[in-house]
Amino acid sequence: MNYLKINFFMKKFYKIIFINILIFIVLLLLSEIFFRIYFNIFLNYNTEMWKYASILKKPTNNEKLPFVHYSSKKGKFYNVEISTNSHGFRDFEYEIHKSQNHKRILILGDSFTLGWGVPFLDTFSKKLEKNLNKSTNKFEVINAGIGNYNSTMEVELFKLHGIKFKPDLVVLMFYINDVEPIPKMISKFSYFFMSNFFLYSFFSDNYLKIKSKIDKELEWKNYYSNIYNKQNEALKQNANSLIELISICKKEGIDLLFVNIPDLRELKNYEFFFATKFIKDIANNNGIDFIDLYDIFKNYESKLLWVSDEDPHANSKANKIIEEELYKNIYNRKSIIF
């Protein structure tokens, strides 16, 4: 009799467990559907960045380059299409072999160079190419920018892919967070979960917002100051990578130019000249030409240069300003004069 009672209660217990698990799964599915609809109507910076990573980025086995762009793929982020060519670059299709009597410029950088939030033809790389080709059609400006890259990753991309294009000039676009640590490599299971579920994006977004409010070290000004601490191993690694790029270009006879992009949030009371000094010192100490775009941007109202009120990436207007300054400093360089 006792056995029958125990058996009855155990069956009832398992049934309750099963029903609750089923309810939980249904709620997760409904939540996933809700967030997919919601975030496609109400655009959010972190969610759009997550969508970009999940659609266009693929993991690799290279510790210095944990992800690259998928080739020949596209997606829409902030209502702007980003599509890649067969090389994984946001650009026209270029043959690796350079045509005779053509000049080729390769631009390395992060999401600012990629043209985050900016239509393809409004990116400074394409505007520069168009401007250089006003009287000829022999200039190719290749945009090798990938979002969330640091300097080490940009140099690794150049070593593995960019150098194959045999550029006459390499332009390294430096942004203040390009000395961050290399993102950790993730397992295939984690990548699948992180790249396929909007629920992950929702919880990740809110976790980061809460954490940044609690941990003052993550407040953006404090964060920038901390990553430029001379004891920071990531700072040393990125500096060494930039010096390696200089060495490679000198060995291969490739002209090299360093360009500093300032943080666009508070240009009137700019607090990050320590980052400018970091990249400028590397350039000057190694005989590399240097352009500081702060000298141009400081005269503009910050928000007029942003992609959106929550996203201080360079908008189309800012890209045009960058292109004009690059053109002035590039069009008569010996490396690209015919």
Kinemage of the C-alpha trace (Angstrom):
@kinemage 1
@onewidth
@group {chain A} dominant
@subgroup {mainchain}
@vectorlist {calphas} color= white
{ca met a 1} P 0.000 0.000 0.000
{ca asn a 2} L 2.807 2.385 0.928
{ca tyr a 3} L 4.583 1.502 -2.295
{ca leu a 4} L 1.471 2.373 -4.322
{ca lys a 5} L 1.150 5.719 -2.563
{ca ile a 6} L 4.789 6.545 -3.133
{ca asn a 7} L 4.481 5.548 -6.782
{ca phe a 8} L 1.348 7.707 -7.148
{ca phe a 9} L 3.017 10.775 -5.612
{ca met a 10} L 6.179 10.293 -7.653
{ca lys a 11} L 4.173 10.185 -10.878
{ca lys a 12} L 2.318 13.304 -9.821
{ca phe a 13} L 5.598 14.998 -8.924
{ca tyr a 14} L 7.170 14.159 -12.295
{ca lys a 15} L 4.042 15.354 -14.053
{ca ile a 16} L 4.233 18.708 -12.274
{ca ile a 17} L 7.924 18.999 -13.150
{ca phe a 18} L 7.207 18.178 -16.795
{ca ile a 19} L 4.356 20.701 -17.013
{ca asn a 20} L 6.504 23.449 -15.470
{ca ile a 21} L 9.364 22.714 -17.841
{ca leu a 22} L 6.937 22.806 -20.752
{ca ile a 23} L 5.491 26.128 -19.563
{ca phe a 24} L 9.021 27.517 -19.167
{ca ile a 25} L 9.954 26.478 -22.727
{ca val a 26} L 6.757 27.979 -24.149
{ca leu a 27} L 7.432 31.248 -22.292
{ca leu a 28} L 10.976 31.317 -23.664
{ca leu a 29} L 9.694 30.793 -27.197
{ca leu a 30} L 7.051 33.495 -26.821
{ca ser a 31} L 9.663 35.860 -25.347
{ca glu a 32} L 12.018 35.138 -28.243
{ca ile a 33} L 9.247 35.922 -30.746
{ca phe a 34} L 8.352 39.109 -28.867
{ca phe a 35} L 11.948 40.389 -28.775
{ca arg a 36} L 12.505 39.570 -32.439
{ca ile a 37} L 9.520 41.765 -33.323
{ca tyr a 38} L 10.298 44.468 -30.746
{ca phe a 39} L 13.969 44.962 -31.658
{ca asn a 40} L 13.165 45.144 -35.359
{ca ile a 41} L 10.791 48.041 -34.650
{ca phe a 42} L 12.643 49.838 -31.841
{ca leu a 43} L 16.320 49.926 -32.755
{ca asn a 44} L 18.809 49.613 -29.921
{ca tyr a 45} L 22.564 50.147 -30.299
{ca asn a 46} L 23.716 47.060 -28.382
{ca thr a 47} L 21.123 44.852 -30.065
{ca glu a 48} L 22.052 46.145 -33.523
{ca met a 49} L 25.706 45.426 -32.757
{ca trp a 50} L 24.715 41.942 -31.608
{ca lys a 51} L 22.768 41.393 -34.842
{ca tyr a 52} L 25.808 42.516 -36.832
{ca ala a 53} L 28.023 40.069 -34.953
{ca ser a 54} L 25.575 37.188 -35.291
{ca ile a 55} L 24.912 37.688 -39.012
{ca leu a 56} L 28.233 38.856 -40.456
{ca lys a 57} L 30.941 37.554 -38.130
{ca lys a 58} L 32.291 34.030 -37.989
{ca pro a 59} L 34.682 32.597 -35.364
{ca thr a 60} L 38.168 31.377 -36.276
{ca asn a 61} L 40.855 29.296 -34.572
{ca asn a 62} L 43.339 32.184 -34.558
{ca glu a 63} L 43.890 33.609 -31.054
{ca lys a 64} L 44.973 36.945 -32.507
{ca leu a 65} L 42.008 37.048 -34.876
{ca pro a 66} L 39.091 35.292 -33.137
{ca phe a 67} L 36.558 36.385 -35.768
{ca val a 68} L 36.343 37.711 -39.312
{ca his a 69} L 33.501 38.646 -41.641
{ca tyr a 70} L 31.669 35.994 -43.584
{ca ser a 71} L 32.307 36.424 -47.286
{ca ser a 72} L 29.499 37.469 -49.645
{ca lys a 73} L 26.910 38.034 -46.932
{ca lys a 74} L 24.695 40.956 -45.974
{ca gly a 75} L 22.460 42.263 -43.231
{ca lys a 76} L 20.624 45.444 -42.260
{ca phe a 77} L 21.659 47.261 -39.084
{ca tyr a 78} L 20.304 50.648 -38.013
{ca asn a 79} L 18.325 50.462 -41.275
{ca val a 80} L 21.598 50.475 -43.228
{ca glu a 81} L 22.697 47.508 -45.307
{ca ile a 82} L 26.183 46.141 -44.763
{ca ser a 83} L 27.286 43.559 -47.322
{ca thr a 84} L 30.638 41.868 -47.752
{ca asn a 85} L 32.511 40.819 -50.868
{ca ser a 86} L 34.226 37.475 -51.423
{ca his a 87} L 37.119 38.611 -49.218
{ca gly a 88} L 34.864 39.515 -46.287
{ca phe a 89} L 35.340 43.263 -46.776
{ca arg a 90} L 32.542 45.824 -46.985
{ca asp a 91} L 33.504 46.876 -50.459
{ca phe a 92} L 33.275 46.325 -54.173
{ca glu a 93} L 34.716 43.102 -55.534
{ca tyr a 94} L 38.451 43.544 -56.095
{ca glu a 95} L 40.770 41.003 -57.638
{ca ile a 96} L 43.755 40.133 -55.479
{ca his a 97} L 46.002 40.736 -58.502
{ca lys a 98} L 46.430 44.484 -59.020
{ca ser a 99} L 45.943 45.713 -62.551
{ca gln a 100} L 48.895 47.333 -64.268
{ca asn a 101} L 49.161 51.114 -63.834
{ca his a 102} L 46.695 51.080 -60.934
{ca lys a 103} L 47.334 52.419 -57.447
{ca arg a 104} L 45.867 50.658 -54.452
{ca ile a 105} L 45.167 51.996 -50.947
{ca leu a 106} L 44.206 49.602 -48.142
{ca ile a 107} L 42.468 51.035 -45.082
{ca leu a 108} L 42.659 49.139 -41.774
{ca gly a 109} L 40.378 49.942 -38.868
{ca asp a 110} L 37.379 49.069 -36.737
{ca ser a 111} L 33.668 49.951 -36.967
{ca phe a 112} L 34.453 53.599 -37.800
{ca thr a 113} L 36.324 52.411 -40.890
{ca leu a 114} L 33.686 49.786 -41.647
{ca gly a 115} L 31.158 52.628 -41.799
{ca trp a 116} L 28.793 51.531 -39.038
{ca gly a 117} L 25.391 53.166 -39.507
{ca val a 118} L 26.463 54.791 -42.795
{ca pro a 119} L 25.358 53.865 -46.351
{ca phe a 120} L 28.121 52.169 -48.337
{ca leu a 121} L 28.779 55.012 -50.782
{ca asp a 122} L 28.893 57.507 -47.878
{ca thr a 123} L 31.820 55.753 -46.172
{ca phe a 124} L 35.005 57.775 -46.252
{ca ser a 125} L 36.835 55.016 -48.133
{ca lys a 126} L 34.384 55.103 -51.049
{ca lys a 127} L 34.239 58.895 -51.066
{ca leu a 128} L 38.027 58.975 -51.151
{ca glu a 129} L 38.127 56.511 -54.028
{ca lys a 130} L 35.605 58.577 -55.978
{ca asn a 131} L 37.515 61.787 -55.327
{ca leu a 132} L 40.856 60.287 -56.388
{ca asn a 133} L 39.259 58.995 -59.582
{ca lys a 134} L 37.828 62.330 -60.713
{ca ser a 135} L 40.291 62.563 -63.580
{ca thr a 136} L 41.297 58.917 -63.878
{ca asn a 137} L 39.967 55.501 -63.019
{ca lys a 138} L 43.126 53.940 -61.684
{ca phe a 139} L 42.729 54.216 -57.903
{ca glu a 140} L 41.339 51.450 -55.708
{ca val a 141} L 40.612 52.182 -52.048
{ca ile a 142} L 39.912 48.948 -50.180
{ca asn a 143} L 37.959 49.112 -46.931
{ca ala a 144} L 39.280 46.385 -44.589
{ca gly a 145} L 37.527 47.761 -41.501
{ca ile a 146} L 35.762 45.267 -39.207
{ca gly a 147} L 33.715 46.151 -36.139
{ca asn a 148} L 35.184 45.444 -32.669
{ca tyr a 149} L 38.731 44.981 -33.956
{ca asn a 150} L 41.664 46.271 -31.947
{ca ser a 151} L 45.071 47.151 -33.406
{ca thr a 152} L 46.463 43.636 -32.993
{ca met a 153} L 43.524 42.153 -34.896
{ca glu a 154} L 43.824 44.759 -37.649
{ca val a 155} L 47.499 43.929 -38.109
{ca glu a 156} L 46.770 40.190 -38.076
{ca leu a 157} L 44.096 40.702 -40.754
{ca phe a 158} L 46.634 42.609 -42.828
{ca lys a 159} L 49.240 39.854 -42.466
{ca leu a 160} L 46.796 37.102 -43.436
{ca his a 161} L 44.707 38.838 -46.097
{ca gly a 162} L 45.445 42.529 -46.704
{ca ile a 163} L 49.051 42.177 -47.812
{ca lys a 164} L 47.948 39.855 -50.651
{ca phe a 165} L 46.384 42.864 -52.381
{ca lys a 166} L 49.843 44.473 -52.666
{ca pro a 167} L 48.746 47.974 -51.614
{ca asp a 168} L 50.877 50.976 -52.459
{ca leu a 169} L 49.644 52.720 -49.322
{ca val a 170} L 48.232 51.374 -46.056
{ca val a 171} L 46.183 53.745 -43.899
{ca leu a 172} L 45.695 52.656 -40.293
{ca met a 173} L 42.683 54.377 -38.728
{ca phe a 174} L 43.183 54.440 -34.953
{ca tyr a 175} L 40.346 54.906 -32.472
{ca ile a 176} L 40.721 55.272 -28.714
{ca asn a 177} L 39.452 51.761 -27.871
{ca asp a 178} L 41.802 50.035 -30.319
{ca val a 179} L 44.067 49.060 -27.401
{ca glu a 180} L 41.436 46.839 -25.770
{ca pro a 181} L 42.240 43.156 -25.158
{ca ile a 182} L 41.538 40.674 -27.934
{ca pro a 183} L 38.067 39.134 -27.396
{ca lys a 184} L 38.201 35.615 -26.002
{ca met a 185} L 37.577 32.723 -28.353
{ca ile a 186} L 34.272 30.922 -27.736
{ca ser a 187} L 33.064 27.360 -28.242
{ca lys a 188} L 30.792 26.380 -31.126
{ca phe a 189} L 27.931 25.792 -28.685
{ca ser a 190} L 28.339 29.237 -27.106
{ca tyr a 191} L 28.604 30.832 -30.540
{ca phe a 192} L 25.411 29.103 -31.691
{ca phe a 193} L 23.497 30.249 -28.612
{ca met a 194} L 24.874 33.796 -28.647
{ca ser a 195} L 24.292 34.308 -32.362
{ca asn a 196} L 20.791 32.876 -32.719
{ca phe a 197} L 18.704 34.065 -29.798
{ca phe a 198} L 17.417 37.595 -29.244
{ca leu a 199} L 16.866 36.641 -25.615
{ca tyr a 200} L 20.624 36.475 -25.195
{ca ser a 201} L 20.942 39.970 -26.648
{ca phe a 202} L 18.228 41.311 -24.336
{ca phe a 203} L 19.741 39.904 -21.151
{ca ser a 204} L 23.282 40.775 -22.229
{ca asp a 205} L 22.287 44.370 -23.015
{ca asn a 206} L 20.594 44.862 -19.652
{ca tyr a 207} L 23.405 43.119 -17.770
{ca leu a 208} L 25.954 45.496 -19.293
{ca lys a 209} L 23.807 48.543 -18.509
{ca ile a 210} L 23.341 47.504 -14.877
{ca lys a 211} L 26.994 46.552 -14.483
{ca ser a 212} L 28.183 49.886 -15.876
{ca lys a 213} L 26.003 51.746 -13.360
{ca ile a 214} L 27.300 49.700 -10.434
{ca asp a 215} L 30.955 49.456 -11.459
{ca lys a 216} L 32.325 52.988 -11.942
{ca glu a 217} L 35.417 51.520 -13.584
{ca leu a 218} L 33.204 50.721 -16.592
{ca glu a 219} L 31.956 54.296 -16.975
{ca trp a 220} L 33.314 55.202 -20.406
{ca lys a 221} L 35.711 57.941 -19.312
{ca asn a 222} L 37.154 55.825 -16.497
{ca tyr a 223} L 37.303 52.816 -18.801
{ca tyr a 224} L 39.356 54.670 -21.400
{ca ser a 225} L 41.736 55.977 -18.750
{ca asn a 226} L 42.245 52.483 -17.328
{ca ile a 227} L 43.025 50.741 -20.606
{ca tyr a 228} L 45.856 53.229 -21.188
{ca asn a 229} L 47.545 52.283 -17.935
{ca lys a 230} L 51.168 51.521 -18.869
{ca gln a 231} L 50.961 48.224 -16.953
{ca asn a 232} L 48.062 47.038 -19.113
{ca glu a 233} L 49.236 43.985 -21.062
{ca ala a 234} L 46.708 44.644 -23.845
{ca leu a 235} L 48.166 48.129 -24.327
{ca lys a 236} L 51.646 46.619 -24.737
{ca gln a 237} L 50.401 43.940 -27.121
{ca asn a 238} L 48.629 46.440 -29.364
{ca ala a 239} L 51.657 48.746 -29.360
{ca asn a 240} L 53.884 45.841 -30.406
{ca ser a 241} L 51.454 44.946 -33.190
{ca leu a 242} L 51.554 48.494 -34.551
{ca ile a 243} L 55.353 48.380 -34.547
{ca glu a 244} L 55.152 45.027 -36.338
{ca leu a 245} L 52.944 46.608 -39.012
{ca ile a 246} L 55.517 49.360 -39.474
{ca ser a 247} L 58.276 46.768 -39.851
{ca ile a 248} L 56.302 44.736 -42.410
{ca cys a 249} L 55.460 47.792 -44.511
{ca lys a 250} L 59.051 49.012 -44.505
{ca lys a 251} L 60.296 45.556 -45.492
{ca glu a 252} L 57.737 45.271 -48.321
{ca gly a 253} L 58.221 48.851 -49.515
{ca ile a 254} L 54.629 49.827 -48.653
{ca asp a 255} L 53.872 53.424 -47.686
{ca leu a 256} L 52.121 53.720 -44.298
{ca leu a 257} L 50.015 56.442 -42.721
{ca phe a 258} L 48.556 56.569 -39.185
{ca val a 259} L 45.306 58.499 -38.640
{ca asn a 260} L 43.768 59.234 -35.241
{ca ile a 261} L 39.966 59.350 -34.948
{ca pro a 262} L 38.936 61.195 -31.760
{ca asp a 263} L 36.075 60.071 -29.564
{ca leu a 264} L 33.150 62.123 -30.844
{ca arg a 265} L 31.118 62.342 -27.624
{ca glu a 266} L 32.598 65.506 -26.091
{ca leu a 267} L 34.785 67.375 -28.534
{ca lys a 268} L 34.567 70.766 -26.833
{ca asn a 269} L 36.065 69.528 -23.557
{ca tyr a 270} L 38.176 66.711 -24.912
{ca glu a 271} L 39.790 64.536 -22.239
{ca phe a 272} L 41.576 61.848 -24.227
{ca phe a 273} L 44.760 63.398 -25.526
{ca phe a 274} L 46.635 60.588 -23.752
{ca ala a 275} L 45.263 58.225 -26.432
{ca thr a 276} L 46.345 60.616 -29.178
{ca lys a 277} L 49.819 60.774 -27.641
{ca phe a 278} L 50.024 56.964 -27.588
{ca ile a 279} L 49.493 56.522 -31.342
{ca lys a 280} L 51.330 59.723 -32.296
{ca asp a 281} L 54.440 58.683 -30.350
{ca ile a 282} L 54.536 55.297 -32.099
{ca ala a 283} L 54.253 57.045 -35.468
{ca asn a 284} L 56.867 59.723 -34.725
{ca asn a 285} L 59.337 57.303 -33.142
{ca asn a 286} L 59.231 55.113 -36.235
{ca gly a 287} L 59.175 57.729 -38.986
{ca ile a 288} L 55.509 57.271 -39.927
{ca asp a 289} L 53.327 60.183 -41.056
{ca phe a 290} L 50.495 61.001 -38.653
{ca ile a 291} L 47.169 62.809 -39.017
{ca asp a 292} L 45.100 63.835 -35.995
{ca leu a 293} L 41.470 64.314 -37.023
{ca tyr a 294} L 40.701 66.044 -33.734
{ca asp a 295} L 42.183 69.202 -35.223
{ca ile a 296} L 39.342 69.158 -37.770
{ca phe a 297} L 36.496 67.808 -35.628
{ca lys a 298} L 37.063 70.110 -32.648
{ca asn a 299} L 35.203 72.906 -34.440
{ca tyr a 300} L 31.994 70.874 -34.785
{ca glu a 301} L 29.090 70.241 -32.439
{ca ser a 302} L 29.538 66.634 -31.314
{ca lys a 303} L 25.987 65.368 -31.780
{ca leu a 304} L 25.847 66.611 -35.357
{ca leu a 305} L 28.476 63.977 -36.181
{ca trp a 306} L 26.759 60.969 -34.562
{ca val a 307} L 24.925 58.099 -36.241
{ca ser a 308} L 22.137 58.472 -33.644
{ca asp a 309} L 21.463 60.059 -30.253
{ca glu a 310} L 22.686 56.888 -28.522
{ca asp a 311} L 25.492 56.049 -30.951
{ca pro a 312} L 28.509 58.363 -31.387
{ca his a 313} L 29.900 56.540 -34.414
{ca ala a 314} L 30.729 58.861 -37.302
{ca asn a 315} L 27.694 59.590 -39.488
{ca ser a 316} L 27.710 60.456 -43.191
{ca lys a 317} L 28.649 64.071 -42.471
{ca ala a 318} L 31.592 62.996 -40.310
{ca asn a 319} L 32.690 60.483 -42.960
{ca lys a 320} L 32.741 63.283 -45.514
{ca ile a 321} L 34.941 65.372 -43.197
{ca ile a 322} L 37.314 62.431 -42.737
{ca glu a 323} L 37.503 61.863 -46.495
{ca glu a 324} L 38.297 65.500 -47.224
{ca glu a 325} L 41.159 65.490 -44.725
{ca leu a 326} L 42.511 62.187 -46.030
{ca tyr a 327} L 42.352 63.411 -49.617
{ca lys a 328} L 44.352 66.546 -48.778
{ca asn a 329} L 47.082 64.407 -47.212
{ca ile a 330} L 47.066 61.528 -49.685
{ca tyr a 331} L 46.527 62.729 -53.259
{ca asn a 332} L 50.109 63.952 -53.705
{ca arg a 333} L 51.961 61.243 -51.753
{ca lys a 334} L 54.836 59.757 -53.732
{ca ser a 335} L 53.498 56.224 -53.250
{ca ile a 336} L 50.350 56.891 -55.269
{ca ile a 337} L 51.580 59.374 -57.849
{ca phe a 338} L 51.705 57.866 -61.333
